[in-house]
Amino acid sequence: MAAEWSRELSVKVHAGHCRVASLGYRVGAPVGYGLRRLMVDEGEHPKALLLKGQFKALQSDRVRLQHGSAEEAAVIREIFDQFVNCRKSYSEISRQLNDAGIANHNGRPWTDGMIPTILRNENYVGKTVYNRTSRRLGQKLVKNPDNAWVRRAAAIEPIADQGIFARAQKLRAERRVEIPEEELLLRLRLTLRRRGKLNLHIINTTLGLNYVSS
């Protein structure tokens, strides 16, 4: 009975999160580069900016997204411009940002894998998105189909133009190459033989290897 009650509660909590997200409020994971979490009360009056690791205290409070600094917004637009108009690769863009001394949202150097994260983030065109992934009670994390995502348009003032965002998604799809697992492992073995070891830095910076998350 306790297990069934927990399962039903999990379903209700998830449904509640989806309802809140459909109203344009932020639910879940930390925000990306150039974005902030603003806690508001029932009347939409700002209460405080939430820092990393902080959460709202009252059930009646909500969290909205808002822009960071103008400099961060300019970096985001530059990333889209370099990728779409200048046809730069992820590694070229990250190298350019690091050479300019621009840190990411964690205060660290950019890596190749962070660039596509920026390019596919719908927050930058004013939308909030929730339920990309979900984890039912006692089950593994699963990726949900696009039609199960909870989107809310005009939830935040857009940073990037909708047109350039759409072109970026098309270019990303064209550049995506599916590599069989056997080929991925072969490339890793060859790199291990050449370098004598494997770590996050080696995998992310070696030409021909996928990003470490793959």
C-alpha positions as CSV (number, residue, x, y, z in Angstrom):
1,M,0.0,0.0,0.0
2,A,2.9,2.4,0.8
3,A,4.5,1.6,-2.6
4,E,1.2,2.3,-4.4
5,W,0.7,5.5,-2.5
6,S,4.3,6.7,-3.4
7,R,3.6,5.8,-7.1
8,E,0.4,7.8,-7.2
9,L,2.1,10.8,-5.4
10,S,4.9,10.7,-8.0
11,V,2.3,10.9,-10.8
12,K,0.6,13.8,-9.1
13,V,3.8,15.7,-8.5
14,H,4.8,15.3,-12.1
15,A,1.5,16.5,-13.4
16,G,1.8,19.5,-11.1
17,H,5.2,20.4,-12.4
18,C,3.9,20.1,-16.0
19,R,1.0,22.5,-15.1
20,V,3.4,25.0,-13.6
21,A,5.7,24.8,-16.6
22,S,2.8,25.3,-19.0
23,L,2.2,28.7,-17.3
24,G,5.8,29.8,-18.2
25,Y,7.5,29.3,-14.9
26,R,10.8,27.6,-14.5
27,V,10.8,24.0,-13.1
28,G,13.8,21.8,-12.6
29,A,17.4,22.0,-13.6
30,P,19.8,25.0,-13.3
31,V,19.7,27.5,-16.1
32,G,22.1,28.0,-18.9
33,Y,24.6,30.7,-19.8
34,G,23.2,34.3,-19.8
35,L,20.1,33.4,-17.8
36,R,19.0,33.9,-14.2
37,R,16.2,32.5,-12.0
38,L,14.0,35.2,-10.4
39,M,11.7,34.2,-7.5
40,V,8.3,35.9,-7.6
41,D,5.3,35.9,-5.3
42,E,1.7,35.2,-6.1
43,G,1.2,38.7,-7.5
44,E,4.3,38.3,-9.8
45,H,6.3,40.7,-7.6
46,P,10.0,40.0,-7.7
47,K,11.4,38.7,-4.4
48,A,15.0,37.6,-5.1
49,L,17.4,36.2,-7.6
50,L,18.2,32.5,-6.9
51,L,21.8,31.6,-7.0
52,K,23.2,28.2,-7.9
53,G,21.9,25.6,-5.4
54,Q,19.2,27.9,-4.0
55,F,15.5,27.0,-4.2
56,K,12.2,28.8,-3.5
57,A,11.0,28.5,0.1
58,L,7.2,28.9,-0.2
59,Q,4.8,26.7,-2.2
60,S,3.0,29.9,-3.4
61,D,6.2,31.3,-4.9
62,R,7.2,30.7,-8.5
63,V,10.4,31.0,-10.5
64,R,10.7,32.9,-13.7
65,L,13.6,33.2,-16.1
66,Q,15.2,36.5,-16.9
67,H,18.3,37.7,-18.8
68,G,21.7,38.0,-17.3
69,S,24.1,40.8,-18.3
70,A,24.1,42.6,-21.7
71,E,27.6,41.2,-22.3
72,E,26.4,37.6,-21.9
73,A,23.5,38.3,-24.3
74,A,26.0,39.6,-26.8
75,V,28.1,36.4,-26.5
76,I,25.0,34.3,-27.1
77,R,24.2,36.2,-30.3
78,E,27.8,36.0,-31.4
79,I,27.7,32.1,-31.0
80,F,24.6,31.9,-33.2
81,D,26.2,34.3,-35.8
82,Q,29.5,32.4,-35.9
83,F,27.7,29.1,-36.3
84,V,25.0,30.1,-38.8
85,N,26.5,32.9,-40.9
86,C,30.3,32.2,-40.6
87,R,29.8,28.4,-40.6
88,K,32.3,27.9,-37.7
89,S,32.6,24.5,-36.0
90,Y,31.9,23.9,-32.3
91,S,35.6,23.7,-31.6
92,E,36.4,26.9,-33.5
93,I,33.7,28.8,-31.6
94,S,34.8,27.5,-28.2
95,R,38.4,28.3,-29.0
96,Q,37.5,31.8,-30.0
97,L,35.6,32.4,-26.8
98,N,38.5,31.1,-24.7
99,D,41.1,33.1,-26.6
100,A,39.0,36.2,-25.8
101,G,39.1,35.3,-22.1
102,I,35.3,34.8,-21.9
103,A,34.3,32.2,-19.2
104,N,31.2,30.0,-19.3
105,H,28.4,30.2,-16.7
106,N,30.5,28.2,-14.3
107,G,33.4,30.6,-14.6
108,R,35.5,28.0,-16.6
109,P,36.8,27.7,-20.2
110,W,34.3,26.6,-22.9
111,T,34.4,23.1,-24.3
112,D,33.1,22.0,-27.7
113,G,30.1,20.3,-26.2
114,M,28.8,23.5,-24.6
115,I,28.3,25.2,-28.0
116,P,25.5,22.9,-29.2
117,T,23.8,23.2,-25.8
118,I,23.6,27.0,-26.4
119,L,22.4,26.5,-30.0
120,R,19.5,24.2,-29.1
121,N,18.3,26.1,-26.0
122,E,14.8,27.4,-26.7
123,N,15.1,29.8,-23.7
124,Y,17.1,32.1,-26.0
125,V,14.1,32.6,-28.3
126,G,11.7,33.3,-25.4
127,K,10.4,29.8,-24.7
128,T,10.4,27.6,-21.6
129,V,10.6,23.9,-22.1
130,Y,9.9,21.1,-19.6
131,N,9.6,17.3,-19.6
132,R,12.4,16.6,-22.1
133,T,13.3,13.8,-19.7
134,S,11.5,12.1,-16.9
135,R,12.1,9.5,-14.2
136,R,9.2,7.6,-12.8
137,L,9.5,6.3,-9.3
138,G,12.0,3.4,-9.2
139,Q,12.7,3.6,-12.9
140,K,15.6,4.9,-15.1
141,L,15.8,8.4,-16.6
142,V,14.2,8.3,-20.1
143,K,14.1,10.8,-23.0
144,N,10.6,11.9,-23.8
145,P,9.4,12.4,-27.4
146,D,9.1,16.0,-28.6
147,N,5.3,15.9,-28.5
148,A,5.5,15.2,-24.7
149,W,7.5,18.4,-24.0
150,V,5.8,21.2,-22.2
151,R,6.5,24.5,-24.0
152,R,5.4,28.0,-23.2
153,A,6.1,30.8,-25.7
154,A,6.8,34.4,-24.8
155,A,7.9,33.4,-21.2
156,I,11.0,35.5,-21.4
157,E,12.2,38.3,-23.7
158,P,14.1,36.6,-26.5
159,I,17.9,37.0,-26.9
160,A,18.4,35.4,-30.3
161,D,16.3,36.0,-33.4
162,Q,13.8,33.2,-34.2
163,G,15.0,33.0,-37.8
164,I,18.7,32.5,-37.0
165,F,17.6,29.9,-34.3
166,A,15.7,27.9,-36.8
167,R,18.6,28.0,-39.2
168,A,20.9,26.8,-36.5
169,Q,18.7,23.8,-35.8
170,K,18.8,22.9,-39.5
171,L,22.5,23.2,-39.7
172,R,22.9,21.1,-36.5
173,A,20.8,18.3,-38.0
174,E,22.8,18.4,-41.3
175,R,26.1,18.2,-39.4
176,R,25.0,15.3,-37.1
177,V,26.7,12.1,-38.0
178,E,25.7,8.8,-36.4
179,I,28.8,6.7,-35.7
180,P,28.4,3.0,-34.8
181,E,29.5,2.0,-31.3
182,E,32.2,-0.3,-32.6
183,E,33.7,2.7,-34.5
184,L,33.6,4.9,-31.4
185,L,35.4,2.2,-29.4
186,L,38.0,1.7,-32.1
187,R,38.8,5.4,-32.2
188,L,39.1,5.4,-28.4
189,R,41.5,2.4,-28.5
190,L,43.7,4.1,-31.1
191,T,43.8,7.3,-29.0
192,L,44.7,5.3,-25.9
193,R,47.5,3.6,-27.7
194,R,48.9,6.9,-28.9
195,R,48.4,9.0,-25.7
196,G,48.9,6.2,-23.1
197,K,45.8,7.2,-21.2
198,L,42.3,8.6,-21.6
199,N,40.6,11.4,-19.7
200,L,37.9,14.0,-20.3
201,H,40.4,16.6,-21.7
202,I,42.0,14.1,-24.1
203,I,38.6,12.9,-25.4
204,N,37.1,16.3,-25.8
205,T,40.2,17.8,-27.6
206,T,41.2,14.9,-29.9
207,L,40.1,15.3,-33.5
208,G,37.8,12.5,-34.6
209,L,36.5,11.6,-31.2
210,N,33.0,12.3,-30.0
211,Y,32.4,14.5,-27.0
212,V,32.8,12.7,-23.7
213,S,29.1,12.5,-23.0
214,S,28.7,10.2,-26.1
